[in-house]
Structure formats: structure tokens, C-alpha cells
Amino acid sequence: MTATIVNEAFARKFNLTGHAVGTRMALGAGDRKTLDIEIVGLARDARYSEVRAAPPPQFFIPFRQTPVASITFYVRTAGDPQQLLSSIGGTVAGADRNLPVDNLRTMPDQVRNNVSPDRVVTTLSTSFAGLATLLAGIGLYAMLAYSVARRVREMGIRMALGARGVDVRRLIFAHVGRITVVGGTIGLAMAFGLGRLAQSMLFGITGSQPNIAGAAALIVVAVACVAGVVPARRAARVNPVEALRAE
């Protein structure tokens, strides 16, 4: 009789929750009559090969009771894992020189290998986000410059009637503020909505984080302020006589 340990996902899949230990099973087609494997323990679920994937149903059989081609061992140490790697081969060779030892790596290295595709996606997303922020700043500046150019006569009339440069700058920044509030509100709403969709693609990260949203809002405000400085200064330097003459 072969003994095995199953995980919680295995017990849930085959309706063995609460009475898995002592149940017998067999490998192969479902019409087998000889159940030669007995469940002797229940293990907690653990992610297997991908951190984002749900724990799969698994069962574990002792290597002495089944032919195996290779075995993976985990070694715990209180010191530097990198220094321990060089001594593992000698320790195994001292027990049996015919046992090959390969693919030695630390757990952080294994985690990095597993999440390397996600790291690439994260790097690309960050790069595209930076590019999008730059393009948004350029677009905002261009729109404000065009808006100020169309309001040259208005600025000239305001300054001819006694408006000061600071009043004109305040008017431009108020216009920038309205655009920023409207655009930021729409952007945050879309970000929270898309965050729910992206949450399934991320591990250990929720789709809506107030600190990230706050940082994004501050970046948008900073970009808007920088983009509005040049148009505001240009509007404040409008010569009323030349503006009215140009019209």
C-alpha cells in the first residue's frame, strides 16, 4: 500500500474536505478497481510554479515508493545562502559520489526567475507611463498656448481696463485648474475601473491603492502647473495696444 499526502485544493476538488485522511485512491483511469494509494495526511495549499496562479490540486508520494528521475531538496540556513551553495555539492558527494547535483539556486533567485516575465511587463508599463506623462504635459502645454493665443484680444482688453499681470496669470492658472480637475477626475475614475481588471494579473497588489492614486494626482497637478507657467507668463506680458491693433 502506497501512502500519499494531498493538499486542500485536492480535497476540495474530490469532495474530501473533512474526511480525506484514510481515503484510498488510484492513479490512472477511473475504472480501476484496486485502490492501492491511501491518503495519510492533508497539507495546506501552496503556489506551485506561478505566484499569480491558484494552488493546483496536488498529491505527494514518498520517493521510495515510486520511481523518480530527480528529486528537489530545500535546505534551510541561518547564514548567507550563497555561501551554502558551494558546500552542498561536497556534502552530497560525501554520501554518494554517483549522485549528480545541479541547478542549485537560492529561493530569492527562484522567485526572480518565476516573476521575470512580470518584471518585464512592469518595466515596460512604467516606461510607457512615463512617456504618457511626458506626452500629456506636452499636449497640455500646446493646448494652453493655443488657448492663450486665441484670447490675446481678451487679455489686451483686460489689461487696458486695469488688469495687472498677476491677475492675468491667476486667470490662466484658474483655467489650468479647471482642466486639471475635470481631467484628473475622469482619469482617476478610469484608473479605479481598470485597476479591478488588472488586479487579476498582479500578485499581492490590489487594483485600487489610495497612496498610488494620490501620487498620480500629485504628478498630474505638477505637470499641469509646469505646463501652465509659460502660457501664463506670455499672457501677462501682452501689450494691450499691440493686442488690440492685431485684431
Secondary structure, DSSP 8 states (H G I E B T S, - for coil): -EEEEEEHHHHHHTT-TT--TT-EE-SS-TT-----EEEEEEE-----S-SSS-----EE--GGGS--S--------SS-HHHHHHHHHHHHHHH-TT--------HHHHHHHHHHHHHHHHHHHHHHHHHHHHHHHHHHHHHHHHHHHHTHHHHHHHHHTT--HHHHHHHHHHHHHHHHHHHHHHHHHHHHHHHHHHGGGSSS--S--HHHHHHHHHHHHHHHHHHHHHHHHHHHT--HHHHHHH-
